[in-house]
Amino acid sequence: MRVIWVLATLVVLVNAGTLKDPPKVRYDDYSVHRLSIRNKIQLSLINRLSELSDKFNVWKEYDEHSKQVDIMVSPAASRHFQLLLKLYGISSQLSIPNVQKLIDDEHVSSRDSGTFGWRQYHELAEIYEWLDNIVATYPTVTEEFSIGKSYEGRNIRGIKISHGANKPGIFIESNIHAREWITSATATWFINELLTSQKEEVRNLAESYDWYIIPVFNVDGFEYSHRSNRLWRKTRQPHATSKCIGVDGNRNFDSHFMENNGASADPCSETYAGEDPWSEPETKALADYLTSIKDKFDVYLSFHSYGQWLLSPYGHTAEEFPENYNDLLEIGAAFGSAIKNLVYSTDYVHGSTASVLYVASGSSVDWVFNELNKKVAYTIEFRDKGNFGFVLPPAQILANCEELMAGMVALIDKAHNLKYI
């Protein structure tokens, strides 16, 4: 009888864990505020708020260009937050009154067609099924690759597009931050355009270069952002000394790791760098793969959101600049002008990460630039400027994609003219 009781209990426990997913994190009446920061005391206060309490979450860190911070505030902390702003003389503007409303609206999109498209966001399984179909449809010019497995055992998949041997390569890494869904949506659209577009400038891009594209790099975090917490950013590996989970993958590369306060040592921080470089299996796998093909690509691009920036090295310091910084600025100007000339008139700011945005050490782009000696490397921060932030409406996916293509054509053309490719 005791054995039967134990087995019955086990069945109940298993069913409780497998039949019912934990409820999704909700953000009802969470608000996002844009703060104008005038001094170091104000900035220190805001940074401490997000470090000490999960009722505050910095969406966009302070940068020298705008001198502003975007911060999400829980309804439970709203009154205290307003008192602090008044006490410290910080001016604010309400950007998003109810984050959950944006999340709900994001899911009210045309999902009844049963086809993969770019008027909605897709989950990892849908993206991988689409990749399978792409490789099957275009077997002569596409090739699947995997850089390895994530902490939770998922394959980190990519696709190579090549129209011939020994062409210069361009590598794109996307969705290293889980909540930035516009990045994988744009990456898949870009893959599709390289294979299907008949526009001359796109055909030239597709057929003149080898393309290596990872649509979803942080696969565990991306899955978690769909299943449990829309605003999850980091990886999903637990820590032995903290209840908090995950690392900011874009601070975990072995390039000026943790220098100049360019990342956090707090496991609960959104910018936690990890105990050591390569602590995350994902970042180590990418570094190993990139090293193995380092002679096959000349340009490295990392897709992010939000803010509309084109960011070049260095991230770890604003006091020094690469030897080819003027060329990187020239390429950046071409990228920004091409996007600005579209019907949307969208503004992109370009420059080094640390000088125009903020210090960020241990990034993938800086590692590729410094350690693999790839002298054209950029982080692209997609739409928008903060009206929607990480929860960019599906209605803006295609516009963002069009902007990327215009910018990419100009970026690659300028890099080619400057003899980097």
FIMIZA-973905 format. One record per residue (C-alpha): residue number from 1; residue in one letter; x, y, z. Coordinates in nm, 4 decimals. Example, Ala and Ser with C-alpha at 12.3 -4.5 7.8 and 13.67 -1.06 7.14 Angstrom:
2
{site 1; a; {1.2300; -0.4500; 0.7800}} {site 2; s; {1.3670; -0.1060; 0.7140}} 
//
This chain:
421
{site 1; m; {0.0000; 0.0000; 0.0000}} {site 2; r; {0.2849; 0.2367; 0.0826}} {site 3; v; {0.4348; 0.1887; -0.2665}} {site 4; i; {0.1003; 0.2662; -0.4291}} {site 5; w; {0.0656; 0.5802; -0.2142}} {site 6; v; {0.4158; 0.6970; -0.3105}} {site 7; l; {0.3488; 0.6366; -0.6798}} {site 8; a; {0.0158; 0.8171; -0.6616}} {site 9; t; {0.1792; 1.1109; -0.4906}} {site 10; l; {0.4527; 1.1163; -0.7539}} {site 11; v; {0.1944; 1.1197; -1.0337}} {site 12; v; {0.0179; 1.4154; -0.8715}} {site 13; l; {0.3456; 1.6058; -0.8378}} {site 14; v; {0.4508; 1.5312; -1.1944}} {site 15; n; {0.1132; 1.6331; -1.3318}} {site 16; a; {0.1222; 1.9513; -1.1299}} {site 17; g; {0.4554; 2.0365; -1.2873}} {site 18; t; {0.3824; 1.9358; -1.6448}} {site 19; l; {0.0151; 1.9922; -1.7098}} {site 20; k; {0.0033; 2.3459; -1.5853}} {site 21; d; {0.2515; 2.6142; -1.6798}} {site 22; p; {0.3147; 2.8853; -1.4205}} {site 23; p; {0.1093; 3.1955; -1.4890}} {site 24; k; {0.2708; 3.4574; -1.7087}} {site 25; v; {0.4139; 3.7628; -1.5434}} {site 26; r; {0.1748; 4.0511; -1.5956}} {site 27; y; {0.2492; 4.4216; -1.6108}} {site 28; d; {-0.0923; 4.5702; -1.5426}} {site 29; d; {-0.0599; 4.9447; -1.4794}} {site 30; y; {0.3199; 4.9322; -1.4898}} {site 31; s; {0.4259; 5.2622; -1.6410}} {site 32; v; {0.7358; 5.3779; -1.8264}} {site 33; h; {0.8745; 5.7246; -1.7608}} {site 34; r; {1.1359; 5.9248; -1.9477}} {site 35; l; {1.3536; 6.1116; -1.6992}} {site 36; s; {1.5738; 6.4097; -1.7784}} {site 37; i; {1.8922; 6.3749; -1.5743}} {site 38; r; {2.0885; 6.6891; -1.4861}} {site 39; n; {2.3554; 6.5673; -1.2446}} {site 40; k; {2.5339; 6.2645; -1.0990}} {site 41; i; {2.3242; 6.2623; -0.7816}} {site 42; q; {2.0033; 6.2198; -0.9827}} {site 43; l; {2.1604; 5.9479; -1.1965}} {site 44; s; {2.2908; 5.7627; -0.8918}} {site 45; l; {1.9433; 5.7660; -0.7364}} {site 46; i; {1.7776; 5.6154; -1.0441}} {site 47; n; {2.0459; 5.3493; -1.0827}} {site 48; r; {2.0139; 5.2522; -0.7165}} {site 49; l; {1.6358; 5.2235; -0.7445}} {site 50; s; {1.6615; 4.9585; -1.0146}} {site 51; e; {1.9361; 4.7739; -0.8271}} {site 52; l; {1.7570; 4.7621; -0.4917}} {site 53; s; {1.4002; 4.6847; -0.5961}} {site 54; d; {1.2281; 4.4770; -0.8624}} {site 55; k; {0.9548; 4.7399; -0.8650}} {site 56; f; {1.1781; 4.9472; -1.0926}} {site 57; n; {1.3391; 4.8414; -1.4189}} {site 58; v; {1.5585; 5.0631; -1.6359}} {site 59; w; {1.4592; 5.0158; -1.9984}} {site 60; k; {1.7094; 5.2603; -2.1450}} {site 61; e; {2.0175; 5.3595; -1.9529}} {site 62; y; {2.1452; 5.7142; -1.9306}} {site 63; d; {2.3364; 5.8313; -2.2354}} {site 64; e; {2.5356; 6.1454; -2.3011}} {site 65; h; {2.3484; 6.2164; -2.6238}} {site 66; s; {1.9977; 6.2563; -2.4792}} {site 67; k; {2.0812; 6.2774; -2.1058}} {site 68; q; {1.7671; 6.0762; -2.0413}} {site 69; v; {1.6700; 5.7495; -1.8761}} {site 70; d; {1.3633; 5.5341; -1.9461}} {site 71; i; {1.2432; 5.3483; -1.6373}} {site 72; m; {0.9482; 5.1146; -1.5775}} {site 73; v; {0.7701; 5.1549; -1.2442}} {site 74; s; {0.5276; 4.9146; -1.0788}} {site 75; p; {0.1921; 5.0574; -0.9652}} {site 76; a; {0.2820; 4.9680; -0.6048}} {site 77; a; {0.5836; 5.1989; -0.6219}} {site 78; s; {0.4284; 5.4785; -0.8274}} {site 79; r; {0.3481; 5.7167; -0.5406}} {site 80; h; {0.6911; 5.6715; -0.3793}} {site 81; f; {0.8553; 5.7197; -0.7186}} {site 82; q; {0.6784; 6.0498; -0.7798}} {site 83; l; {0.7808; 6.1743; -0.4351}} {site 84; l; {1.1441; 6.0881; -0.5072}} {site 85; l; {1.1347; 6.2706; -0.8405}} {site 86; k; {0.9965; 6.5788; -0.6700}} {site 87; l; {1.2484; 6.5591; -0.3863}} {site 88; y; {1.5467; 6.5311; -0.6218}} {site 89; g; {1.4157; 6.7754; -0.8816}} {site 90; i; {1.4006; 6.5208; -1.1654}} {site 91; s; {1.1681; 6.6137; -1.4501}} {site 92; s; {0.9773; 6.3282; -1.6103}} {site 93; q; {0.7443; 6.2482; -1.8951}} {site 94; l; {0.5050; 5.9540; -1.9043}} {site 95; s; {0.5886; 5.7427; -2.2095}} {site 96; i; {0.3769; 5.4316; -2.1537}} {site 97; p; {0.0866; 5.4420; -1.9037}} {site 98; n; {0.0162; 5.0658; -1.9035}} {site 99; v; {0.2789; 4.8197; -2.0250}} {site 100; q; {0.0381; 4.5250; -2.0126}} {site 101; k; {-0.1922; 4.7013; -2.2597}} {site 102; l; {0.0951; 4.7074; -2.5119}} {site 103; i; {0.1678; 4.3399; -2.4485}} {site 104; d; {-0.1979; 4.2472; -2.4925}} {site 105; d; {-0.2233; 4.4518; -2.8126}} {site 106; e; {0.0906; 4.2814; -2.9430}} {site 107; h; {-0.0883; 3.9465; -2.9368}} {site 108; v; {-0.4030; 4.0774; -3.1039}} {site 109; s; {-0.2560; 4.0329; -3.4503}} {site 110; s; {-0.3437; 3.8314; -3.7579}} {site 111; r; {-0.2462; 3.4814; -3.6450}} {site 112; d; {-0.5239; 3.3007; -3.8272}} {site 113; s; {-0.3555; 3.2693; -4.1660}} {site 114; g; {-0.1396; 2.9756; -4.0616}} {site 115; t; {0.1567; 3.1096; -4.2566}} {site 116; f; {0.4824; 3.2638; -4.1456}} {site 117; g; {0.4912; 3.6374; -4.2036}} {site 118; w; {0.5975; 3.9743; -4.0705}} {site 119; r; {0.2751; 4.1250; -3.9455}} {site 120; q; {0.3122; 3.9379; -3.6173}} {site 121; y; {0.5842; 3.8047; -3.3888}} {site 122; h; {0.6721; 3.4363; -3.3900}} {site 123; e; {0.7886; 3.1918; -3.1268}} {site 124; l; {1.1102; 2.9906; -3.1496}} {site 125; a; {0.9455; 2.6729; -3.2797}} {site 126; e; {0.7754; 2.8689; -3.5571}} {site 127; i; {1.1019; 3.0363; -3.6561}} {site 128; y; {1.2857; 2.7039; -3.6625}} {site 129; e; {1.0114; 2.5406; -3.8701}} {site 130; w; {1.0370; 2.8336; -4.1121}} {site 131; l; {1.4153; 2.7886; -4.1315}} {site 132; d; {1.3617; 2.4211; -4.2166}} {site 133; n; {1.1299; 2.5220; -4.5000}} {site 134; i; {1.3750; 2.7830; -4.6275}} {site 135; v; {1.6607; 2.5334; -4.6434}} {site 136; a; {1.4347; 2.2807; -4.8175}} {site 137; t; {1.3094; 2.5406; -5.0679}} {site 138; y; {1.6514; 2.6870; -5.1528}} {site 139; p; {1.8899; 2.3915; -5.1144}} {site 140; t; {2.1501; 2.5171; -5.3630}} {site 141; v; {2.2167; 2.8509; -5.1936}} {site 142; t; {2.1350; 2.7851; -4.8270}} {site 143; e; {2.3002; 2.5755; -4.5619}} {site 144; e; {2.1938; 2.5304; -4.2012}} {site 145; f; {2.4498; 2.5517; -3.9232}} {site 146; s; {2.4382; 2.5184; -3.5453}} {site 147; i; {2.6904; 2.6844; -3.3159}} {site 148; g; {2.6010; 2.4579; -3.0225}} {site 149; k; {2.3450; 2.4227; -2.7475}} {site 150; s; {2.2068; 2.6581; -2.4860}} {site 151; y; {2.2059; 2.5959; -2.1109}} {site 152; e; {1.8611; 2.4343; -2.1384}} {site 153; g; {1.9734; 2.2200; -2.4319}} {site 154; r; {1.8226; 2.4043; -2.7269}} {site 155; n; {2.0077; 2.4237; -3.0569}} {site 156; i; {2.1320; 2.7709; -3.1499}} {site 157; r; {2.0673; 2.7630; -3.5209}} {site 158; g; {2.1799; 2.9773; -3.8083}} {site 159; i; {2.1621; 2.9853; -4.1849}} {site 160; k; {2.4308; 3.0502; -4.4422}} {site 161; i; {2.3315; 3.1997; -4.7766}} {site 162; s; {2.5922; 3.1688; -5.0490}} {site 163; h; {2.5852; 3.2034; -5.4257}} {site 164; g; {2.9367; 3.0765; -5.4840}} {site 165; a; {3.2662; 2.9884; -5.3242}} {site 166; n; {3.5129; 3.2266; -5.1608}} {site 167; k; {3.2923; 3.5326; -5.1341}} {site 168; p; {3.3494; 3.7807; -4.8493}} {site 169; g; {3.1283; 3.7082; -4.5520}} {site 170; i; {2.8942; 3.9085; -4.3297}} {site 171; f; {2.7833; 3.7705; -3.9929}} {site 172; i; {2.4615; 3.8741; -3.8176}} {site 173; e; {2.3785; 3.7815; -3.4583}} {site 174; s; {2.0260; 3.8637; -3.3431}} {site 175; n; {1.8158; 3.8482; -3.0259}} {site 176; i; {2.0963; 3.8174; -2.7724}} {site 177; h; {1.8520; 4.0032; -2.5441}} {site 178; a; {1.5367; 3.7946; -2.5210}} {site 179; r; {1.2719; 4.0678; -2.5026}} {site 180; e; {1.3898; 4.2434; -2.8194}} {site 181; w; {1.1528; 4.0549; -3.0490}} {site 182; i; {1.1838; 4.3019; -3.3358}} {site 183; t; {1.5386; 4.1744; -3.3899}} {site 184; s; {1.4518; 3.8156; -3.4829}} {site 185; a; {1.1511; 3.9353; -3.6829}} {site 186; t; {1.3807; 4.1628; -3.8832}} {site 187; a; {1.6481; 3.8953; -3.9209}} {site 188; t; {1.4027; 3.6438; -4.0680}} {site 189; w; {1.2614; 3.9073; -4.3045}} {site 190; f; {1.6140; 3.9942; -4.4145}} {site 191; i; {1.6868; 3.6270; -4.4864}} {site 192; n; {1.3707; 3.6061; -4.6934}} {site 193; e; {1.4599; 3.9184; -4.8903}} {site 194; l; {1.8084; 3.7897; -4.9703}} {site 195; l; {1.6451; 3.4820; -5.1201}} {site 196; t; {1.3376; 3.6260; -5.2910}} {site 197; s; {1.3768; 3.9965; -5.3673}} {site 198; q; {1.4190; 4.0988; -5.7299}} {site 199; k; {1.5440; 4.4487; -5.6498}} {site 200; e; {1.8841; 4.5063; -5.8045}} {site 201; e; {2.0512; 4.6386; -5.4905}} {site 202; v; {1.9218; 4.3455; -5.2829}} {site 203; r; {2.0256; 4.0892; -5.5431}} {site 204; n; {2.3701; 4.2462; -5.5407}} {site 205; l; {2.3871; 4.2082; -5.1620}} {site 206; a; {2.2661; 3.8498; -5.1758}} {site 207; e; {2.4904; 3.7312; -5.4559}} {site 208; s; {2.8113; 3.9221; -5.3798}} {site 209; y; {2.8587; 3.8029; -5.0222}} {site 210; d; {2.8252; 3.4992; -4.8004}} {site 211; w; {2.5714; 3.5632; -4.5242}} {site 212; y; {2.5815; 3.3940; -4.1852}} {site 213; i; {2.2692; 3.4797; -3.9840}} {site 214; i; {2.1558; 3.3604; -3.6388}} {site 215; p; {1.7947; 3.4825; -3.6017}} {site 216; v; {1.7625; 3.3909; -3.2318}} {site 217; f; {2.0846; 3.3672; -3.0339}} {site 218; n; {1.9476; 3.3696; -2.6763}} {site 219; v; {1.7118; 3.0788; -2.7386}} {site 220; d; {1.6355; 3.0002; -2.3731}} {site 221; g; {1.5613; 3.3594; -2.2842}} {site 222; f; {1.3548; 3.4068; -2.6012}} {site 223; e; {1.1427; 3.1028; -2.5218}} {site 224; y; {1.0966; 3.2280; -2.1648}} {site 225; s; {0.9922; 3.5716; -2.2906}} {site 226; h; {0.7112; 3.4062; -2.4854}} {site 227; r; {0.6059; 3.1539; -2.2217}} {site 228; s; {0.6496; 3.3348; -1.8912}} {site 229; n; {0.7769; 3.6926; -1.8937}} {site 230; r; {0.7521; 3.9159; -2.1997}} {site 231; l; {1.0199; 4.1509; -2.0660}} {site 232; w; {1.2845; 3.8888; -1.9827}} {site 233; r; {1.6289; 3.9990; -2.1092}} {site 234; k; {1.9028; 3.7620; -1.9930}} {site 235; t; {2.0023; 3.3987; -2.0393}} {site 236; r; {1.8464; 3.1331; -1.8140}} {site 237; q; {2.1354; 2.9699; -1.6280}} {site 238; p; {2.0872; 2.9747; -1.2469}} {site 239; h; {2.3505; 3.1038; -1.0056}} {site 240; a; {2.4850; 2.9088; -0.7121}} {site 241; t; {2.4886; 3.2123; -0.4819}} {site 242; s; {2.1733; 3.3967; -0.5875}} {site 243; k; {1.8039; 3.3368; -0.6448}} {site 244; c; {1.8293; 3.5510; -0.9588}} {site 245; i; {1.8753; 3.3799; -1.2929}} {site 246; g; {2.0703; 3.4544; -1.6059}} {site 247; v; {2.3439; 3.6751; -1.7450}} {site 248; d; {2.3421; 3.9619; -1.9901}} {site 249; g; {2.5003; 3.7761; -2.2804}} {site 250; n; {2.6182; 4.1028; -2.4300}} {site 251; r; {2.8427; 4.1655; -2.1277}} {site 252; n; {2.9826; 3.8108; -2.1098}} {site 253; f; {3.2434; 3.8221; -2.3891}} {site 254; d; {3.6133; 3.8306; -2.3046}} {site 255; s; {3.6860; 4.1818; -2.4246}} {site 256; h; {3.7565; 4.4366; -2.1495}} {site 257; f; {3.5288; 4.2272; -1.9297}} {site 258; m; {3.3736; 4.4311; -1.6440}} {site 259; e; {3.5939; 4.7353; -1.7134}} {site 260; n; {3.4940; 5.0938; -1.6283}} {site 261; n; {3.1602; 4.9974; -1.4730}} {site 262; g; {3.0457; 4.8785; -1.8143}} {site 263; a; {2.8529; 4.5884; -1.6606}} {site 264; s; {2.7183; 4.4810; -1.3226}} {site 265; a; {2.8556; 4.2291; -1.0723}} {site 266; d; {2.5069; 4.1867; -0.9213}} {site 267; p; {2.3367; 3.8641; -1.0419}} {site 268; c; {1.9988; 4.0366; -1.0143}} {site 269; s; {2.0987; 4.3216; -1.2447}} {site 270; e; {1.9827; 4.3307; -1.6063}} {site 271; t; {2.3452; 4.3971; -1.7066}} {site 272; y; {2.5040; 4.1231; -1.4936}} {site 273; a; {2.8190; 4.0134; -1.6740}} {site 274; g; {2.8545; 3.6734; -1.5083}} {site 275; e; {3.1252; 3.5554; -1.2722}} {site 276; d; {3.3699; 3.5134; -1.5593}} {site 277; p; {3.3828; 3.5657; -1.9362}} {site 278; w; {3.2230; 3.2754; -2.1222}} {site 279; s; {3.0277; 3.1646; -1.8142}} {site 280; e; {2.7318; 3.1138; -2.0484}} {site 281; p; {2.7414; 2.8172; -2.2873}} {site 282; e; {2.5756; 3.0347; -2.5514}} {site 283; t; {2.8451; 3.3028; -2.5605}} {site 284; k; {3.1243; 3.0446; -2.5488}} {site 285; a; {2.9649; 2.8547; -2.8375}} {site 286; l; {2.9374; 3.1693; -3.0474}} {site 287; a; {3.2968; 3.2700; -2.9768}} {site 288; d; {3.4216; 2.9237; -3.0713}} {site 289; y; {3.2188; 2.9210; -3.3918}} {site 290; l; {3.3267; 3.2703; -3.4943}} {site 291; t; {3.6884; 3.1784; -3.4278}} {site 292; s; {3.6528; 2.8706; -3.6481}} {site 293; i; {3.5311; 3.0826; -3.9438}} {site 294; k; {3.7252; 3.4015; -3.8719}} {site 295; d; {3.8824; 3.3991; -4.2172}} {site 296; k; {3.5408; 3.3756; -4.3838}} {site 297; f; {3.3754; 3.7024; -4.2777}} {site 298; d; {3.4693; 4.0709; -4.2772}} {site 299; v; {3.1676; 4.2434; -4.1221}} {site 300; y; {2.9901; 4.1684; -3.7949}} {site 301; l; {2.6489; 4.3052; -3.6984}} {site 302; s; {2.4508; 4.2582; -3.3781}} {site 303; f; {2.0755; 4.3331; -3.3860}} {site 304; h; {1.9205; 4.4999; -3.0796}} {site 305; s; {1.6393; 4.7335; -2.9764}} {site 306; y; {1.5564; 5.0047; -2.8942}} {site 307; g; {1.6729; 5.3635; -2.9553}} {site 308; q; {1.7653; 5.3927; -3.3257}} {site 309; w; {2.1431; 5.3818; -3.2918}} {site 310; l; {2.4272; 5.2471; -3.5030}} {site 311; l; {2.7030; 5.1813; -3.2509}} {site 312; s; {3.0649; 5.1003; -3.3268}} {site 313; p; {3.3519; 5.0099; -3.0898}} {site 314; y; {3.4638; 5.0912; -2.8339}} {site 315; g; {3.2065; 5.0089; -2.5720}} {site 316; h; {3.4406; 4.9896; -2.2758}} {site 317; t; {3.5690; 5.3482; -2.2885}} {site 318; a; {3.4803; 5.6897; -2.4250}} {site 319; e; {3.8368; 5.8106; -2.3766}} {site 320; e; {3.9856; 5.6092; -2.6619}} {site 321; f; {3.8755; 5.5387; -3.0178}} {site 322; p; {3.9792; 5.2785; -3.2760}} {site 323; e; {4.2368; 5.3752; -3.5363}} {site 324; n; {3.9733; 5.3470; -3.8080}} {site 325; y; {3.7079; 5.5431; -3.6166}} {site 326; n; {3.6728; 5.8068; -3.8890}} {site 327; d; {3.5948; 5.5331; -4.1389}} {site 328; l; {3.3425; 5.3804; -3.8996}} {site 329; l; {3.1780; 5.7227; -3.8694}} {site 330; e; {3.1676; 5.7567; -4.2467}} {site 331; i; {3.0023; 5.4164; -4.2810}} {site 332; g; {2.7615; 5.5100; -4.0043}} {site 333; a; {2.6680; 5.8348; -4.1761}} {site 334; a; {2.5866; 5.6450; -4.4954}} {site 335; f; {2.3689; 5.4013; -4.2990}} {site 336; g; {2.1793; 5.6801; -4.1227}} {site 337; s; {2.1297; 5.8911; -4.4357}} {site 338; a; {1.9869; 5.5979; -4.6314}} {site 339; i; {1.7284; 5.5344; -4.3599}} {site 340; k; {1.6475; 5.9027; -4.3175}} {site 341; n; {1.5737; 5.9293; -4.6902}} {site 342; l; {1.2933; 5.6745; -4.6709}} {site 343; v; {0.9314; 5.7860; -4.6418}} {site 344; y; {0.9375; 5.7334; -4.2615}} {site 345; s; {1.2207; 5.9904; -4.2135}} {site 346; t; {1.3515; 5.7874; -3.9192}} {site 347; d; {1.6572; 5.9266; -3.7422}} {site 348; y; {1.9508; 5.7039; -3.6462}} {site 349; v; {2.2405; 5.8361; -3.4395}} {site 350; h; {2.5835; 5.6816; -3.5028}} {site 351; g; {2.9098; 5.6769; -3.3125}} {site 352; s; {3.1007; 5.4645; -3.0635}} {site 353; t; {2.8936; 5.2863; -2.8001}} {site 354; a; {3.0653; 5.4526; -2.5045}} {site 355; s; {3.0784; 5.8047; -2.6477}} {site 356; v; {2.7215; 5.8440; -2.7724}} {site 357; l; {2.5331; 5.5926; -2.5600}} {site 358; y; {2.6958; 5.4488; -2.2471}} {site 359; v; {2.9890; 5.2337; -2.1358}} {site 360; a; {2.9165; 4.8672; -2.2080}} {site 361; s; {3.2055; 4.6265; -2.1659}} {site 362; g; {3.2280; 4.2644; -2.2748}} {site 363; s; {3.0009; 4.2931; -2.5801}} {site 364; s; {3.0024; 4.0590; -2.8783}} {site 365; v; {3.0797; 4.3423; -3.1205}} {site 366; d; {3.3796; 4.4634; -2.9220}} {site 367; w; {3.5120; 4.1089; -2.8860}} {site 368; v; {3.4896; 4.0472; -3.2616}} {site 369; f; {3.6483; 4.3859; -3.3327}} {site 370; n; {3.9309; 4.3522; -3.0808}} {site 371; e; {4.0051; 3.9806; -3.0717}} {site 372; l; {3.9149; 3.8658; -3.4232}} {site 373; n; {4.0366; 4.1908; -3.5819}} {site 374; k; {3.7174; 4.2526; -3.7808}} {site 375; k; {3.7286; 4.6282; -3.8311}} {site 376; v; {3.3693; 4.6792; -3.9426}} {site 377; a; {3.1508; 4.5793; -3.6489}} {site 378; y; {2.8334; 4.7465; -3.5287}} {site 379; t; {2.5471; 4.7125; -3.2874}} {site 380; i; {2.2221; 4.8205; -3.4525}} {site 381; e; {1.9532; 4.9388; -3.2103}} {site 382; f; {1.6231; 4.9269; -3.3991}} {site 383; r; {1.3009; 5.1213; -3.3482}} {site 384; d; {1.1764; 5.3098; -3.1610}} {site 385; k; {1.2780; 5.6062; -2.9443}} {site 386; g; {1.0679; 5.4958; -2.6478}} {site 387; n; {0.6998; 5.5366; -2.7302}} {site 388; f; {0.6723; 5.1575; -2.7304}} {site 389; g; {1.0230; 5.0526; -2.6321}} {site 390; f; {1.0700; 4.6757; -2.6194}} {site 391; v; {0.7044; 4.6111; -2.7054}} {site 392; l; {0.7121; 4.7497; -3.0584}} {site 393; p; {0.3730; 4.6910; -3.2232}} {site 394; p; {0.3638; 4.4265; -3.4982}} {site 395; a; {0.2349; 4.6971; -3.7330}} {site 396; q; {0.5850; 4.8483; -3.7287}} {site 397; i; {0.7778; 4.5298; -3.8136}} {site 398; l; {0.7802; 4.5814; -4.1897}} {site 399; a; {0.8730; 4.9489; -4.1669}} {site 400; n; {1.1679; 4.8584; -3.9439}} {site 401; c; {1.2686; 4.5879; -4.1918}} {site 402; e; {1.2609; 4.8315; -4.4822}} {site 403; e; {1.4802; 5.0694; -4.2863}} {site 404; l; {1.7311; 4.7959; -4.2135}} {site 405; m; {1.7569; 4.6997; -4.5797}} {site 406; a; {1.8136; 5.0593; -4.6914}} {site 407; g; {2.0749; 5.1054; -4.4215}} {site 408; m; {2.2397; 4.7728; -4.4940}} {site 409; v; {2.2782; 4.8443; -4.8654}} {site 410; a; {2.4485; 5.1744; -4.7825}} {site 411; l; {2.6617; 5.0274; -4.5024}} {site 412; i; {2.7985; 4.7413; -4.7104}} {site 413; d; {2.8527; 4.9632; -5.0139}} {site 414; k; {3.0486; 5.2166; -4.8103}} {site 415; a; {3.2519; 4.9461; -4.6350}} {site 416; h; {3.3331; 4.7980; -4.9758}} {site 417; n; {3.4400; 5.1367; -5.1141}} {site 418; l; {3.6658; 5.1887; -4.8138}} {site 419; k; {3.8211; 4.8461; -4.8876}} {site 420; y; {3.7093; 4.6710; -4.5709}} {site 421; i; {3.5376; 4.4042; -4.7772}} 
//
